[in-house]
């Protein structure tokens, strides 16, 4: 079959190819290859161009005349095959493409006619009928079509439409199912349309079914399948997964070393050139040592090095701009995008550390530790704070005793030469050390250590005044306890380590818990001041410990301490003590009516047990009523010798002896309570009371005391009730409502006059009798009464009063107020020396404050602190 296609438009000036779709049907019986399948005829606007055809599928080829042929048999073709046919001018860089789809024909038992139309041309022989076999080829629709819409795709017609009226319809996704409305069909003519532009990236194909029914809805033909393929256009740029990629490569890497990979994806069809992405490097920053230090695989996006010379110390990072282009990298028609690749140059240890000077020096005082003698400075050009930069210092000679070590400062990388073992000026006055510095990481292959990695260190030791040292510290001596006072124990002397300076050593006592010892100030001789007792609380595990101080005469003075330990050997100086001191037995002899006894001794072996227990021969009742039997070396048993003993408390003397040489004996007393017991051998309550020694007389005395205590409580309660009744029966001398001291008086109540108020107006009137006022002593008046005595009756105070007169005057006024029968029963203000309208003192206008007289005001000092201010004003004399 030969089909002539004519492009619908001139594509001479287009930047991108314009696809033309061609669908060809293959019969089930395909002859051996090669055989002609179809023919493509190309026409452009100029009509004189020489065109060459190329196929993207190696199974099919295109001859110069446009004939498409198969290179091999395609009988096993199970699905439609799609490939591109490219037309390219021999003397023109422009290219054109069209899509060819090949499908095997299948036998159909229906009489449907399929008329197809493709963009840019039409085919009147789209279907071939062979013995009523109808083949329906796929329908190809390019995406992003500009219309106009609706655009007719195919026409479906039944060969029975001449006999009956036919109605056509389509069903499936894109028609009556989501996304619905994309395709529709004219029910009468059978023309099928697409109603809108398609996007292959959203949906690449559609499967519809065409139906033919009569006017009554009866099926006339079996449904026919329609396959619609959306032809891809290059409408999507490549997209990088990241805008910025980070990679790294070690400095000094060889050419071809892998650095990183960038990846871009294209949403277009990856089987066509539209989705085939190619990569290239646009720029490199910086251009050191050459502008093209890296290259990229155009298909995979792998970035590798192409030249040697990467040096982190010169360039630590490169910035690469990578471009991804589709259409297999065609810059004229492909769409492009860019991304940034940051390549970090990782450090290797290619720079050995170097000490800044060849010789370091320092000084250190003797007997000091953790002192930094000097700091060793180093330079390393590798990456700071990495194993390639971190310095490690070693002392290789000059310190056989290990007095020094070198610690690395993690911030500055300096070596801190530190004293870890005290140095002695008398032994070594100076040190000469050899120091080597290296890195935590080994040097890279081919890198040699620098001569500047080794340096010498000179250390001077400073002499200091060292404290005296006790040769044996602590010092242990052994003595028997009981050593008398004044006994010389030992000489505890110290030595001054400063051999080059002559100094004297003196001693003093620093710690002596029991104050038993003293030390000679000049020679360190230890002498006792008291008896040494091993059983003292200050002795621990038979050892008494004292501390002494030795100090020299240097400047500054230095002192050292020494500990003297005295091991006290035990002697038998403590008698045993009986345990327990109290016990309880039944009054009748029973198997369990016995007491186990033992003894304690403050001494140590062999001056303790086994102990000897025995009863004394006096009084005779002890051995008559009791007996002791030995249980073991330290224990014995006391029990009744007689069958019955009256209940009570018995004090039984027992003689206890230890095993010392000579042995010590102690007479101890144990209080044994004898009581009646129940069947279980336990003392009953009555028996316990009787055994406790509470007789009838004692019980009566306790009851009498209780009765007396209750009587006192009862009398106290009766007295309290009586006092309360007296307080309630005693009337008040004044109505609380009339007591002006505790009430607020209202003065602004006018009312209707005196007649309608319950006031006692007689208190405001002149009293008819003035005898009680006249008879009152002169000089004393109340604020609530008017004076009626002539003014001349008031006593006249002398011009020079005596301090005793003022006191007598005030006391007379108090007595008069207390004896006044008319005085109210509450405190009131008394007025002394009421002058009235005149004064017997006369005028003071003739007094001259500036006059100097012989008046003596010193008596004011005798009137007390209240007149001190007045005495200061008038008693100062000429000094004022």
C-alpha positions in Angstrom: 0.0 0.0 0.0 1.3 3.4 -0.9 0.2 6.5 0.9 1.0 10.0 -0.2 1.4 12.5 2.7 1.7 16.2 2.3 2.7 18.4 5.3 0.0 20.8 6.2 2.4 23.7 6.6 5.8 24.8 5.6 8.4 23.9 8.2 11.4 25.5 6.6 11.8 28.1 9.3 10.8 26.1 12.3 13.2 25.6 15.2 11.6 22.3 16.3 10.5 19.3 14.1 6.9 18.9 13.1 5.6 15.4 13.4 3.3 13.8 10.9 1.6 10.5 11.9 1.2 7.6 9.6 -0.5 4.3 10.6 0.0 1.3 8.4 -1.7 -2.1 8.7 0.2 -5.3 8.2 -1.6 -8.4 7.1 -1.3 -11.6 9.2 0.5 -13.3 6.3 3.6 -11.1 5.9 6.1 -12.3 3.2 9.7 -12.7 4.1 11.8 -9.6 4.4 12.7 -7.3 2.9 9.2 -6.3 1.6 7.6 -2.9 1.1 5.2 -1.8 3.8 4.3 1.7 2.7 5.7 4.7 1.1 6.2 8.2 2.4 6.2 11.1 0.0 7.7 14.4 1.3 6.8 17.8 0.0 7.9 21.1 1.3 7.4 24.7 0.3 10.3 24.9 -2.1 9.6 21.6 -3.8 13.2 21.4 -5.1 15.0 20.2 -2.0 16.8 16.9 -2.0 15.7 15.0 1.0 17.1 11.9 2.7 15.0 9.6 4.9 16.2 7.8 8.1 14.4 5.3 10.3 14.8 5.2 14.1 14.0 1.4 14.2 16.7 -0.9 12.8 14.0 -3.4 11.9 12.6 -1.0 9.3 14.2 1.1 6.6 13.2 3.9 4.2 14.4 4.0 0.6 15.2 7.3 -1.1 11.8 7.2 -2.8 10.1 7.1 0.6 9.2 3.4 0.6 9.1 1.9 4.1 10.3 -1.7 4.1 10.9 -4.4 6.8 14.4 -5.6 7.3 13.2 -9.0 8.8 10.0 -11.0 9.4 7.4 -9.3 11.6 5.0 -12.2 12.0 5.6 -12.2 15.8 4.5 -8.6 16.1 2.0 -8.7 19.0 1.6 -5.0 19.6 1.7 -2.0 17.3 5.2 -0.8 16.5 6.0 2.9 16.5 9.1 4.5 15.1 10.3 7.8 13.7 11.1 8.7 10.1 13.3 11.6 9.7 13.6 13.8 6.6 16.8 15.8 6.3 18.0 18.1 3.5 21.3 17.1 2.0 22.4 20.7 1.9 20.3 22.1 4.7 20.7 21.6 8.5 16.9 21.5 9.0 15.3 18.2 9.8 11.7 17.0 9.7 10.2 14.0 11.5 7.0 11.9 11.2 5.8 9.0 13.3 5.0 5.7 11.7 3.0 3.0 13.5 2.7 -0.5 12.2 0.0 -3.0 13.4 -1.0 -6.5 12.4 -4.4 -6.8 10.9 -7.0 -9.1 12.6 -10.1 -10.7 11.3 -13.4 -9.0 12.2 -16.9 -10.4 11.8 -18.5 -7.1 11.4 -19.3 -4.8 8.5 -17.9 -1.5 9.8 -16.0 0.9 7.6 -13.2 3.0 9.3 -12.2 6.2 7.6 -9.0 7.7 9.1 -7.6 11.2 8.9 -4.1 12.1 10.1 -2.7 15.6 10.7 -1.1 17.1 7.7 -2.8 14.8 5.2 -5.5 12.1 4.8 -5.7 8.5 3.6 -8.7 7.4 1.7 -7.6 3.8 1.9 -6.9 3.7 5.7 -8.8 0.4 5.8 -8.7 -2.5 3.5 -11.5 -5.0 3.4 -10.5 -8.6 2.6 -13.3 -11.1 2.7 -15.4 -9.0 5.2 -12.4 -8.8 7.5 -12.1 -5.2 9.0 -8.9 -4.0 10.5 -9.2 -0.9 12.8 -5.8 0.8 13.1 -4.9 2.9 16.1 -5.6 6.6 16.0 -2.7 8.9 16.5 -3.4 12.4 17.9 -0.5 14.9 18.6 -0.5 16.6 21.9 -0.8 20.4 22.4 -2.7 20.8 19.1 -3.9 24.3 18.5 -7.2 23.2 16.9 -9.6 24.4 15.8 -11.8 22.2 18.1 -13.7 20.0 17.8 -11.3 18.3 15.5 -12.4 15.3 13.5 -10.4 12.1 14.0 -12.2 9.3 12.2 -15.6 8.3 10.8 -17.3 5.1 11.9 -19.9 3.6 9.5 -21.8 0.4 9.4 -22.5 -1.2 6.0 -26.1 -1.8 7.2 -26.8 1.9 7.3 -28.4 1.6 3.9 -31.1 -0.7 5.2 -31.8 0.7 8.7 -31.3 3.9 10.5 -28.1 3.7 12.6 -27.1 5.6 15.7 -23.5 5.7 16.7 -22.0 6.2 20.2 -18.6 5.8 22.0 -17.9 4.7 25.6 -14.8 4.6 27.8 -12.4 6.8 29.6 -12.3 10.1 27.8 -15.8 9.8 26.4 -18.5 9.0 29.1 -16.0 8.2 31.8 -13.5 10.4 33.6 -11.8 12.3 32.1 -15.1 12.7 30.2 -15.9 15.0 27.3 -12.5 14.7 25.5 -14.0 12.7 22.7 -17.5 12.7 21.2 -19.2 11.3 18.1 -21.9 12.4 15.8 -24.6 9.8 16.3 -25.9 10.1 12.8 -22.8 10.5 10.6 -20.4 8.6 12.9 -17.8 11.3 12.8 -15.6 11.1 15.9 -14.0 14.3 17.3 -11.5 15.4 19.9 -12.7 18.5 21.7 -9.6 19.9 23.4 -5.8 19.8 23.3 -4.2 16.6 24.7 -1.3 16.3 27.1 0.7 13.1 26.7 2.3 13.6 30.1 -1.1 13.4 31.7 -2.4 10.5 29.6 -0.6 8.8 26.8 -3.4 6.6 25.3 -7.2 6.1 25.4 -9.2 2.9 24.9 -12.8 3.6 23.6 -15.5 1.3 22.3 -17.7 2.3 19.3 -21.4 1.2 19.3 -23.9 1.0 16.5 -27.7 0.6 17.3 -30.9 1.0 15.3 -33.6 3.5 16.1 -35.1 1.2 18.7 -31.8 0.8 20.5 -31.1 -2.7 19.3 -27.5 -3.6 18.6 -26.8 -3.7 15.0 -23.0 -4.4 15.1 -20.8 -5.7 17.8 -18.9 -3.0 19.7 -15.5 -2.2 18.1 -12.4 -1.2 20.0 -10.7 2.1 19.2 -7.2 2.8 20.4 -6.1 6.4 20.5 -2.4 7.3 21.0 -1.2 10.7 22.0 1.9 11.6 20.0 4.6 13.2 22.1 5.9 16.7 21.4 9.0 18.2 22.9 7.2 20.5 25.4 9.1 19.7 28.6 12.5 20.9 29.6 14.9 18.5 31.5 14.6 19.0 35.3 17.5 18.4 37.6 16.7 16.6 40.8 18.6 19.3 42.7 19.6 22.8 41.8 22.9 22.4 43.7 24.9 19.2 43.9 27.7 18.7 46.3 30.6 16.4 45.6 34.2 15.9 46.6 37.4 14.5 45.3 40.8 14.2 47.1 43.6 16.5 46.2 46.2 15.0 44.1 43.8 12.6 42.5 44.7 11.1 39.2 42.9 11.9 35.9 39.7 9.8 35.6 38.9 9.9 39.3 35.1 9.9 39.9 33.8 13.0 41.5 30.0 12.9 41.5 26.9 12.4 39.4 24.2 14.8 38.4 20.8 13.6 37.1 18.1 15.3 35.1 14.7 13.9 34.0 12.5 14.8 31.1 8.7 14.3 31.2 8.6 13.7 27.5 8.7 10.3 25.9 12.0 8.7 26.8 11.8 6.4 23.7 12.0 9.4 21.4 14.5 12.2 21.1 12.1 14.4 23.0 13.0 12.7 26.3 16.6 11.8 25.6 18.8 14.0 27.8 22.5 14.8 27.3 24.8 16.7 29.7 27.7 19.1 29.2 29.8 21.5 31.4 29.3 25.1 30.7 31.8 26.7 33.0 34.3 26.0 35.8 35.3 28.5 38.5 38.2 29.1 39.2 40.3 28.3 36.2 43.1 26.9 38.2 45.4 25.2 37.4 43.6 24.8 34.0 40.0 25.8 32.9 39.0 22.2 32.2 39.8 20.2 35.2 36.6 18.1 35.0 34.5 16.5 32.3 31.0 14.9 32.3 29.6 11.8 30.7 27.0 13.2 28.3 24.6 10.3 28.9 25.0 9.3 32.6 25.9 12.7 34.1 29.1 11.3 35.8 31.7 14.0 36.5 35.3 12.9 36.5 38.7 14.6 36.6 40.6 15.0 33.4 43.8 16.5 34.6 46.2 16.3 37.5 47.1 19.1 39.8 44.3 19.4 42.3 45.7 21.1 45.4 43.4 21.9 48.4 45.9 24.4 49.8 45.6 26.4 46.5 41.9 25.8 45.5 39.6 24.2 48.1 36.4 24.2 46.0 35.3 24.4 42.4 32.0 25.6 41.0 30.8 23.8 37.9 27.7 24.8 35.8 26.2 21.8 34.2 23.6 21.9 31.3 21.1 19.2 30.5 19.5 19.3 27.0 16.9 17.0 25.4 16.6 16.0 21.8 19.8 14.1 22.4 21.7 17.3 23.1 20.7 19.1 20.0 21.2 22.8 21.0 19.1 24.1 18.0 15.9 22.2 18.8 16.4 20.8 22.3 15.2 22.4 25.5 17.9 23.0 28.2 18.2 23.5 31.9 21.2 24.1 34.2 22.3 23.2 37.7 25.3 24.0 39.9 27.8 21.4 41.1 30.0 22.3 44.0 33.2 20.1 44.1 35.1 20.2 47.4 38.7 19.2 47.3 39.3 17.0 50.3 42.6 17.2 52.2 45.3 14.6 52.3 48.3 14.8 54.5 50.7 16.1 51.9 52.2 18.8 54.2 54.3 17.6 57.2 54.2 19.8 60.3 57.2 22.1 60.8 58.4 23.7 64.1 58.8 27.4 63.9 62.3 27.5 65.5 65.1 25.0 65.9 65.6 25.5 69.6 63.1 26.2 72.4 63.9 27.2 76.0 62.1 27.3 79.4 62.5 27.1 83.1 60.7 25.3 85.9 60.9 25.4 89.7 61.8 22.2 91.4 59.2 19.9 93.0 56.4 21.4 90.9 54.1 19.3 88.7 51.5 20.2 86.0 53.5 23.3 85.1 53.9 24.3 81.5 57.6 24.9 80.8 57.2 26.3 77.2 54.9 26.2 74.2 56.2 24.6 71.0 54.8 26.4 68.0 54.2 24.5 64.7 53.0 25.3 61.2 50.9 22.9 59.1 49.3 23.9 55.8 46.8 21.0 55.8 43.1 21.4 56.8 42.9 22.8 60.3 41.5 20.6 63.1 41.7 17.5 61.0 43.9 14.4 61.5 46.2 15.7 58.8 46.7 18.9 60.8 46.6 17.8 64.4 50.1 17.6 65.8 51.5 14.8 67.9 54.7 15.6 69.9 57.3 13.1 71.2 60.3 13.5 73.4 63.0 11.2 71.8 65.9 12.0 74.1 67.0 13.9 77.1 64.4 12.7 79.6 65.1 9.1 80.6 63.2 9.4 83.9 60.0 10.7 82.3 59.8 14.0 84.0 58.2 15.8 81.1 55.4 15.2 78.6 54.0 17.2 75.7 50.3 17.8 75.4 48.8 19.3 72.2 46.6 22.4 72.5 43.5 21.4 70.4 42.8 25.0 69.4 46.3 26.3 68.5 48.0 23.0 67.7 50.9 24.1 69.9 52.8 21.6 72.1 52.6 22.3 75.8 55.8 20.9 77.4 54.5 20.0 80.9 56.2 18.7 84.1 54.5 15.4 85.2 57.2 14.2 87.6 58.9 16.6 90.1 62.4 17.6 89.2 65.1 18.1 91.9 67.5 21.0 91.6 70.1 19.1 93.7 69.9 16.2 91.2 69.5 18.0 87.8 70.0 21.6 87.3 69.1 21.5 83.5 67.7 19.3 80.8 68.3 19.1 77.1 65.4 17.5 75.2 65.0 16.5 71.6 61.4 16.8 70.3 59.8 15.4 67.1 56.4 16.5 65.8 54.2 14.5 63.4 50.5 14.3 62.5 47.7 12.0 63.7 47.4 10.7 60.1 50.3 9.3 58.2 51.8 11.3 55.5 50.5 10.7 52.0 52.4 8.3 49.7 55.5 9.9 48.4 55.6 12.7 51.0 58.8 12.9 53.1 59.1 14.3 56.6 60.6 17.8 57.0 63.9 18.5 58.7 62.0 21.2 60.6 59.9 18.6 62.3 62.7 18.2 64.9 63.8 20.7 67.5 65.7 21.0 70.8 64.4 22.2 74.1 66.6 23.6 76.9 65.0 23.5 80.4 66.6 25.2 83.5 65.6 24.0 86.9 65.1 26.7 89.6 66.1 26.1 93.2 63.4 26.6 95.8 63.4 26.2 99.6 62.2 22.6 100.1 60.6 21.5 103.3 62.3 19.1 105.7 61.6 15.5 105.0 61.2 12.7 107.5 63.2 9.7 106.2 60.6 7.2 107.5 57.1 8.5 107.3 55.0 7.2 108.9 57.3 5.7 111.6 56.1 2.7 113.6 57.4 1.9 117.1 56.2 -0.7 119.7 55.7 -0.3 123.4 53.7 -1.9 126.2 50.8 0.0 127.4 51.2 1.6 130.8 54.5 3.3 130.0 54.9 6.0 132.7 55.2 9.7 131.9 58.7 10.9 131.1 59.7 7.8 129.1 61.7 8.5 125.9 60.1 6.6 123.0 62.2 7.5 120.0 63.9 10.3 118.1 61.7 11.5 115.2 64.2 13.7 113.2 63.8 15.2 109.7 66.4 16.1 107.0 66.6 19.3 105.0 67.0 18.4 101.3 68.6 21.8 100.5 72.2 20.5 100.6 73.7 23.7 99.1 72.1 25.9 101.8 72.9 25.4 105.5 69.6 25.7 107.5 68.5 24.6 110.9 65.4 22.4 111.5 63.0 22.9 114.4 60.1 20.6 115.6 56.6 21.1 117.0 53.6 18.9 117.8 50.8 19.1 115.2 48.3 16.5 116.3 48.2 14.5 119.6 44.6 13.5 120.3 45.2 12.1 123.9 48.0 14.7 124.7 50.3 11.9 125.7 53.5 13.0 123.9 55.9 15.9 123.6 58.8 16.5 121.1 62.1 18.2 121.7 62.2 21.4 119.6 65.8 21.0 118.4 66.5 17.3 118.0 63.0 15.7 117.6 63.2 13.4 120.7 59.7 12.0 121.6 58.9 11.7 125.3 55.6 10.6 127.1 53.6 13.1 129.2 51.0 10.6 130.5 50.3 6.9 130.9 49.8 5.1 127.6 46.6 3.1 127.6 45.7 0.7 124.9 42.1 0.7 125.8 41.8 4.5 125.2 39.2 5.7 122.7 42.1 7.3 120.8 43.8 4.0 120.1 42.6 2.3 116.9 43.6 -1.3 116.3 46.2 -1.1 119.0 47.9 1.8 117.3 48.1 5.4 118.6 48.9 8.0 115.9 50.4 11.5 116.4 51.6 14.0 113.8 54.6 16.3 114.2 55.8 19.4 112.2 59.4 20.1 111.1 60.2 23.5 109.7 63.5 25.1 108.5 65.0 28.5 108.9 64.8 29.4 105.2 63.0 32.4 103.6 60.2 31.7 103.0 60.0 29.1 105.7 59.1 25.6 104.6 57.7 22.9 106.7 57.0 19.2 106.5 54.9 16.8 108.5 55.7 13.3 109.9 53.4 10.7 111.4 54.5 8.6 114.4 52.6 5.4 115.0 52.9 3.7 118.4 51.8 0.1 118.6 50.7 -0.6 122.2 51.2 -4.1 123.4 48.4 -5.2 125.7 48.9 -6.0 129.4 46.3 -7.4 131.8 45.1 -4.2 133.4 41.3 -4.6 133.0 39.2 -6.9 135.1 36.3 -8.8 133.5 32.8 -7.4 133.9 29.8 -9.7 134.3 27.1 -9.8 131.5 24.1 -9.5 131.9 23.4 -7.4 135.0 19.8 -8.4 135.4 17.9 -11.7 134.8 14.6 -13.4 135.6 13.8 -17.0 136.7 10.8 -18.9 138.0 10.3 -19.3 141.7 10.2 -23.1 141.2 13.0 -25.0 139.8 12.3 -26.0 136.2 14.5 -27.1 133.3 14.2 -23.6 131.7 14.6 -21.8 135.0 18.2 -20.7 134.4 20.3 -17.7 133.4 23.2 -17.8 130.9 26.0 -15.5 132.0 29.3 -14.4 130.4 31.8 -11.6 130.8 33.5 -8.8 128.8 37.1 -7.7 129.1 38.6 -4.6 127.6 42.0 -6.3 127.2 43.1 -8.4 124.3 44.3 -12.0 124.0 45.6 -13.7 126.0 44.4 -11.5 128.8 40.7 -12.2 128.3 38.8 -15.6 128.4 38.3 -18.3 129.2 36.7 -16.8 132.3 36.2 -18.5 135.7 32.7 -17.9 137.4 32.2 -18.7 141.0 29.8 -17.8 143.9 31.4 -16.2 147.0 31.3 -18.1 150.3 29.7 -15.1 152.0 26.8 -14.7 152.5 26.0 -18.4 152.9 22.5 -18.1 151.4 24.0 -17.5 148.0 25.6 -20.9 147.7 22.6 -22.4 149.5 20.1 -21.1 147.0 22.1 -20.8 143.7 24.6 -22.8 141.8 26.9 -22.0 138.7 27.8 -24.6 136.1 30.4 -24.0 133.3 29.1 -24.2 129.7 32.2 -23.2 127.8 35.3 -21.1 128.1 33.4 -17.8 128.1 29.9 -18.9 129.3 28.4 -20.3 132.5 24.9 -21.0 133.7 23.2 -19.7 137.0 20.2 -21.6 138.3 18.3 -22.4 141.5 19.8 -25.0 143.8 16.6 -25.4 145.8 13.2 -26.5 144.5 11.4 -23.3 145.5 12.4 -19.7 146.2 10.0 -17.0 147.3 9.3 -14.4 144.6 11.3 -11.2 144.8 14.4 -9.5 143.6 17.7 -11.0 144.7 21.2 -9.5 144.2 23.6 -12.3 143.7 27.4 -11.6 143.8 29.5 -13.5 141.3 33.3 -13.6 141.2 34.7 -13.5 137.6 38.4 -14.1 136.8 40.2 -13.7 133.4 43.1 -15.7 132.0 45.8 -13.1 132.3 49.2 -13.6 133.9 48.6 -12.8 136.7 44.8 -13.1 136.4 42.5 -10.2 137.4 39.3 -10.9 139.5 36.1 -8.8 139.7 33.2 -9.2 142.1 30.0 -8.4 140.1 26.4 -8.4 141.2 23.5 -9.7 139.0 19.9 -8.8 139.9 17.7 -11.8 139.5 13.9 -11.4 139.6 12.2 -14.5 140.9 8.5 -14.7 140.0 5.7 -17.2 139.7 5.5 -18.6 136.2 2.7 -20.0 134.1 2.7 -23.4 132.3 4.9 -22.0 129.5 7.5 -20.9 132.0 6.8 -17.2 131.6 6.3 -14.8 134.5 2.6 -14.0 135.2 1.5 -10.4 135.6 1.0 -10.6 139.4 4.3 -12.3 139.8 6.0 -9.6 137.7 4.7 -6.9 140.0 5.7 -8.9 143.1 9.1 -9.5 141.6 9.5 -5.9 140.9 9.4 -5.3 144.7 6.1 -3.4 144.9 4.5 -4.4 148.2 1.2 -3.4 149.7 2.6 -0.3 151.3 4.0 1.0 148.0 0.7 0.4 146.3 -1.1 2.3 149.0 1.3 5.2 148.8 0.8 5.4 145.0 -3.0 5.5 145.5 -2.8 8.3 148.1 -0.7 10.4 145.7 -3.2 9.9 142.9 -6.1 11.0 145.3 -4.2 14.1 146.4 -3.5 15.1 142.8 -7.2 14.7 141.9 -8.2 16.8 144.9 -5.9 19.6 143.9 -7.4 19.6 140.4 -10.9 19.7 141.8 -10.1 22.7 144.1 -8.6 24.6 141.2 -11.8 24.2 139.2 -14.0 25.3 142.0 -11.9 28.4 142.6 -12.0 29.4 139.0 -15.8 29.1 138.9 -16.2 31.2 142.0 -13.9 33.9 140.6 -16.0 34.0 137.4 -19.2 34.5 139.4 -17.7 37.4 141.4 -16.6 39.1 138.2 -20.1 38.8 136.8 -21.8 40.1 140.1 -19.6 43.2 140.6 -21.5 46.3 139.0 -19.7 48.8 136.8 -19.0 52.2 138.4 -19.9 53.9 135.1 -22.0 53.0 132.2 -19.8 51.9 129.3 -21.9 54.0 127.0 -21.0 57.2 129.0 -17.3 56.4 129.1 -15.8 59.0 126.8 -12.6 57.1 126.5 -14.1 54.3 124.5 -17.0 55.9 122.6 -17.5 58.4 119.8 -19.5 61.4 120.9 -21.8 63.1 118.4 -22.1 66.8 118.6 -24.0 67.7 115.4 -27.4 66.3 116.4 -29.6 69.4 116.8 -33.0 67.7 117.4 -36.0 69.8 118.6 -34.4 71.3 121.7 -33.6 70.2 125.2 -37.2 69.2 126.0 -37.2 66.2 123.6 -33.7 64.9 124.5 -32.8 62.7 127.4 -30.0 65.0 128.6 -29.1 65.8 132.2 -28.8 69.6 131.8 -27.9 70.1 135.5 -24.3 69.2 134.7 -24.1 72.3 132.6 -25.5 74.7 135.2 -23.8 76.7 137.9 -23.8 74.5 141.1 -25.9 75.9 143.9 -23.4 75.0 146.6 -19.7 75.7 146.2 -18.6 74.3 149.5 -17.0 71.3 148.0 -15.0 73.6 145.7 -14.1 76.1 148.3 -12.8 73.4 150.6 -10.5 72.0 147.9 -6.8 72.8 148.3 -5.6 75.8 146.5 -3.7 75.4 143.3 -5.6 72.3 142.0 -8.5 72.6 139.6 -10.3 70.4 137.1 -11.0 71.3 133.5 -14.7 70.6 134.0 -15.3 73.2 136.7 -14.9 77.0 136.9 -12.6 78.4 139.6 -14.5 80.7 142.0 -11.7 81.4 144.5 -10.1 84.9 144.2 -7.0 85.0 142.2 -5.1 86.3 145.1 -5.7 83.0 146.9 -3.3 81.2 144.5 0.1 80.6 146.0 3.0 82.6 144.7 6.1 80.6 143.7 9.4 82.1 144.8 11.6 83.8 142.2 14.3 81.3 142.8 12.5 78.0 143.3 14.3 75.0 144.7 14.0 71.7 142.8 12.4 70.0 145.8 9.6 72.6 145.8 8.4 71.6 142.3 8.3 67.9 143.3 6.3 68.7 146.5 3.9 70.9 144.5 3.1 68.1 142.1 2.7 65.5 144.8 0.3 67.8 146.7 -1.8 68.1 143.5 -2.0 64.4 143.1 -3.1 63.8 146.7 -5.8 66.5 146.4 -7.1 64.8 143.2 -7.1 61.4 144.8 -9.0 62.6 147.9 -11.5 64.8 146.0 -15.0 63.2 146.6 -16.4 65.0 143.6 -13.9 63.7 141.2 -15.4 61.3 138.5 -14.3 57.7 138.6 -12.0 58.1 135.6 -8.9 60.0 134.7 -9.2 63.6 133.8 -6.9 66.5 133.0 -5.9 68.6 136.1 -4.9 72.2 135.8 -2.2 73.6 138.2 -1.7 77.3 138.9 -4.8 78.5 137.1 -4.1 82.3 136.7 -7.5 83.5 135.5 -7.6 86.9 133.9 -4.5 88.2 135.6 -1.2 87.0 136.9 0.6 87.7 140.2 3.9 87.5 138.4 3.5 90.9 137.0 4.7 92.1 133.6 7.8 90.7 132.0 8.2 93.5 129.6 10.9 95.1 131.7 13.2 92.1 131.3 16.2 92.7 129.1 17.5 89.5 127.5 20.8 91.2 126.7 21.4 92.4 130.2 24.1 90.8 132.2 23.2 90.2 135.8 24.3 88.0 138.6 21.4 85.5 138.0 22.7 81.9 138.4 20.8 79.3 136.4 22.9 76.3 137.2 20.2 74.9 139.4 18.3 74.0 136.2 20.7 71.1 135.7 19.3 69.5 138.8 15.8 69.4 137.5 16.3 66.4 135.3 16.5 65.7 131.6 13.3 67.6 130.7 15.0 70.9 131.7 18.3 70.1 130.0 17.6 72.2 127.0 16.7 75.2 129.2 19.8 74.7 131.3 21.9 74.7 128.2 20.4 78.0 127.1 20.7 79.9 130.4 23.4 78.1 132.3 26.3 78.5 129.8 27.6 81.8 131.2 29.9 83.9 128.9 30.6 81.0 126.7 27.2 81.4 125.1 
